[in-house]
């Protein structure tokens, strides 16, 4: 449809001249599929630690979403994106500075080329016709023969392809039993991450490109996938092996346990390692994990994998100053306990550095929504501090989800009991 109305409006030839080509139909800047930078440019950005900028008319500018090595991303209208492209720089005042010069060497200003409302209305009336939408979207299958060429199997039970790097059987029902578990205290948990304010679901579970040297990138290479075919986390969300390795793997996330370093790393036995590798080591030892957050933990896109990946890493609880409401709900839905510090209490005020262990006491079968619990902090020198935290299981049905280990086993047990 976009191709149709840009051609009808006569805009596409000029957009092509400026480098605004139609490269495919689907998610691009929104999900981080804008494509690679030219190699010399990317090398220069990395080598000199440059703060490069992008301007885009998408609806997402989370850290590392547009591109892992582009640190500054500005959202604006499509005409402004074109204007900045003409200028070729972002440090320009478009109200007073010229975009460039014309064929006669005279300065050209934005106000001189900005379309009027009447021009825009005329083009929209010419190019946007309801019947074109009906024509193009009436019969998807016949208009997309490649879709019909995808091989599929039939039967009552899905046949998982163990060699697939895109879709694998999820582990959420491993060791499933008809009886729910019991709610018990979390004891001697180790911190996986201590984060500041406004950690987004993009930080927790990135959707964009997969770095070659990341845990997910190494896994794909071990499976024989070339770097050119890595694709994105968003495209591989059907494979928990990829998504769990990608949890907390955003290249911009800052774990205060490893100050001055960006990326998904933590401390394990005094060494800086990837969060995934540390989590798997703790899981082998049967040691539970917790995450400490600041204000608005889990803000941004309501990405289900931010909670799923947290669960699969072995994180039992997230204690933050405050939560974004959907992510808090998603954590409970995956059987992860969300708790809030009392006002004025933060990871910084508690002087946490990751050497501590944590116990959450007061968790039992009688737990009530938003009940006060006790957080016990054991310092490296053996000192023990106890402080109250607020359980953010907010409703009675969420108590049931938590008791069952999450909403998925809860629903399955309900379905089985009805039969």
N, C-alpha and C positions, 0 to 999 in steps of 0.2 A: 504493500500500500504506500509506503514511504517512497519507494522508487517511482510509483505511478504519479503521485502528486508533485514530487520534485521535477519530474520530466514535463508534466503538463504545465507547470508554472514557468518552465524555461530556466530553472535555477541550476540544474545539475551540471551543465557544461562549465558554468562559472565556478561552481563549488569544486569541480574536478581540477580546474586550473589552480585553485588555492590549496589543493591537497586534501579537501574534504570529500573523500571517495566513499561510496557505499561498499563496505567490505564484507557484509554478511547480515543475515537476519537473525536477531537474537540479542541476548544481554551482552553489552560491551562495557562501557565505563561504569555502569552501575555495579556490576559484579566483578570488575577488575579484569575484563578480557579485552583491554584496549590493545594488547599486543606489545611486543618488545620495543625498547628504544634502539636506535641505531647503535651498534656496538661501540664505535669511538666515543659517542656521547655518554653511554652508560659507563664506560671505562673511566672517562674523565670525572664523572659524578662520584664514582666510588673512590677513585684514587685521591681526589682532592676533598672528599667529604662535603660536596657542594649541596646547598639547599636549593635544589631545582624546583620549579613550580609548574603546575598544570592549571589550565582553565578549562572548565567543562560545563556542559548544560545537562549533565546527569543529575541524579538526586542523592548521591553519596560522596562524601569526601573524608571518610574515616581514614585514619593513619594506615598507609600501605595498601589501601584498597585499589586506587587507580594504578599504581605501580609501586613495587617494593622499594625502589630507590628514588622515588619522587616524594619529598617530605612536605611540600606545600601545595595544597589543592584548593582551588577556589570555584565555587558554584556561581553560575550566572546564566543569563538568557542566551539563546543561540546567536542573536545578532552581536552580542558582546564578545562571545567566543570568536566569531569571525573577525571582529574589530581587533582583538588582541593578537590574533594570528597575523593580521595585516601589519600590525605594529612590530610583531616579533619579539616583544618583551613585555614584562608585567610592571616594571617600574616606570609607569607613564600615567599622566593625568589626562584622561581622554576628554575632559571638559575644556582643557586649554592647549594641550600639545597635539601636534599634527601626527596622523597615522603614518604618513609618508609623503611622497611627492607624486604629482601626475606626470604625464608625458612631456610637459613643458617645464618641469622642474618646480612647479608651484606646490606649496603645501596643501594637503588635503586633510580636512578635519572630520571627526565623526559626525558632527551635526549636519555636515553637507551630504553625507551619504546615508544617514539613518532613514529608513523608510517611514512614510507617513501612515497613519491609521487607514486612510482610504486606499493606499497602495496595497497594504496587507489584506484588507477586506476584499479587494478586487481579485487578488491572487487566490485567496481561500475559496471565494465563490467559483472561480474558474477551475480550480484543481481538486477540490474536495466534493465528491459526489457520493451520496449514500449507495447508489446502485453499484459503484465500483467495489465498495466493501462487501456487498452481497455477492458479487461475481467472484471476487478473489478468495472469499472465506466460506463459500457454500460447500465445496467438496474437497476437503483437505487431502484425503487419501489419493484421489485420482490426480491431483495437481502436484503431488509429491511422491513420485514412483519409488524414490530411494527408501522412503519409509516402509513401503510394502516389501522391499527386498530383504529387510531384516529378518533373519531366521528366528524362529521361536518354536517352543515345544508345547505340547498339549498334555493335559492330565489334571488330576485333582490336587497333586502336590508339585510345587515348583521344584525344578531340577537345578540346584545350585551348581555353577561352574567354579570349581575350586581354583582354577587358574585365572579367573577374571580379576583384574585390578580395578574394576568399576563397581561390581556388585558382589557382595558376599553375604552369607547368612549372618545376621546380627546376633551378638551374644547375650541379648537381654533376657532370654529364657533358659540360659544354661543353668543346670542344677535346679530347675523349676520343680516345685512341689505343690500339692493342692492346699497345704496349710501355710498361712503367712508366717513370717518370722516374728520375733519378739522385739519390742523396743527396749534397748539397753543403752547404758552410758557409752560414750566414746572415750576411750582411755589411751593415754600416751601416744597421741597422734603427732606426727611431725608436719611442719609447715612446708607446703610445696611452693608457695609464693606469698610474698607480702607486697601488696600493690597499693598505689595511691588512689586519688579520686578519678572518677569518670573513666574507669576501665570499661570499654565497650565490648559487646559480643563479637566485634571484629577482632579485638585484641585476644579474646578468649578462644574464638574459633574463626580464623581468617577464611575468607571465601575466594581470595584471589589466587595468583600464581604460586606454585610450589618451588621453593628454592632447592637447588641441586644438593647443597650440603646439609639440608634439614633432615630430621628423622624420616619424614614422609618421602623426601627426595631420595634418600639412601635406600629406603624400602623399595621404591619403584625401580631403581637401578638394579637392585638385587633380583627383581622380577623380570629383568630384561627390557624394561621400558626406557627408550632413549629420552634424553632431556627435551627434545623437540615435541615429544608426545606426552609430556607430563600433564598438560592441561591444567585445570585449577582444582582447588579444594571443592568449590561449588559443584563441579561436574562429577566429582568422585564421592559425593555425599552418601552413596549407596554402599560404600566400603568402609566399615568401621576401622579396619587396619590403617587406612590412610587418615581418617578423620581423628582418631585417637592420637596418632602421632602428630597431627596438626594442632591439637589443643594447646593453647598458650604458646603457639609457635609464631605468632605475629612478629615480624622483624622489628617493630617499633615498641613492643611491650617492654616495660621497665619493672623488673623484679627487684625490690629494695633489698633483698637478701644478697644481691650481687650489684652493689652500687656502681654507677657509671657505665653499665653495660646494657645494651639494647638487645632484644631477642629472647626467645623462649628458653632461658637457662635458669638454673637454680644451683644451690649448694648441696652436695652429697658427700658426706665424710670429708669435708674440708675442700673438696674439688668442685670446680665449675663444670657442670654437665648439663645436657639438655633435660628439660622437665620430663620428657617422655622416658628417657633412660633412667632417671632417678626414680620416677614413679614405678617403673617395672621392677627395679631393685627392691624398693620398699614392699611391693606387692609380694615378691618371692619370700620376704621375711615376715609377711603377715602384719605389717605395720600400717595402720590407717593414716590418712593424710587429711590436712585441712588447708584452706586458703584464707588469707586475711585480706580484706579489701577496705577501700575508703568510702567516700560518698558516691552515690549513684552507680553502684557496682552493677554491671550488666546492662548499661544503657545502650541505645542504638537499635539495630535490627533485632527483631524477636526470633533469633536463630536457635532452632531446637538443638543443634549440635553443640552449642555452647554449654548446655546442661548435660547432654549425652556424653560428650567427651570428658567433661569433669567427672562424671560418674565412672566411666570406664578407666580413667587414670587411677581410680581408687580413692578419690576425695570423698570423705564422709560428711564434711560440713564446710560451709563458707560463712565466715564471720566478718561483717562489714559495718560501716557507719550507717549506710542506707542502701536499698536495692531499687533497681528499676522493676516495676511491678510484674511484667511478663516474665523476666528472667527469674525472679524470685519464685513465681508459680512453676516455671519449668524445672527449677531445681527440686522442688518438692515432688513434682511429677516424675522425677528420675530417682527419688529416694535419697536425695542429698539434703541435709539439714541446713536451712538458712537461719542465721542468728544476727542480731544487731547489738553493737555496743551501746551502752548508755551514752547520753549526750555528753560531749566533751572528752570521751575516751576514744583514742585512736591507736593504731599500731605505732605511730610515732611517739605519742605520749607514754605508751607502755615500754618504749625503747626496745622493741622487738628487732632482732637481727637474724632470726632463723635458726639459732642454736637451741631454741626452747623446744619443749614438748608440751602438748595441750591435752587436757581432759575436759569433756563437757558432762557435768554431773546433773542428776535430776531427771534424766531421760528414763522413763519406764512406761509400762502399759497404761498408767493413769494420766498421761500427759494431756494437757488441755491447750486449745489454741492460744497463742501469744502468752504462754506461761514463762515466768522467769526461771532461768537455769543458772547454774554456776559454772564459770570457766576457770579452770585451774591451770595456771602456768607454772611449769617447772623450769627454772633457769639452768644454764649450763653448770653453775656452781652448786646446784642442789636446792637453792632457795625456791620456795613455793609461794605464789600469790594467787588469791582467789577473788574474783569479781563477778557481779551479776551480768548476764546477757539476756536479751529478749528473744525467745523462740519465735521465729517468723513463719511457723506453720499457722496460718491465719484462720482456718475454718475447720469444722468437724470432719468434713469429707477429706480435707487434706491430711488430717491425722490418720485416716484410713489408708490413703495413698502411701503415706510414709511407713505405716505399719507393714504394708504389703511389699515394701521395697520399691514402690513407684506405681504409676498409673497403669503401665502395661501389664504387669503381673496381677494387679488388682482386677482389671477388666477381664483378663483371661480366666481368673478364678470365678468371677461372677458368671461368665458364660458357661463354664463347665458345670457349676452348681445348678444352673437352670436346666441343664440337660440330664 
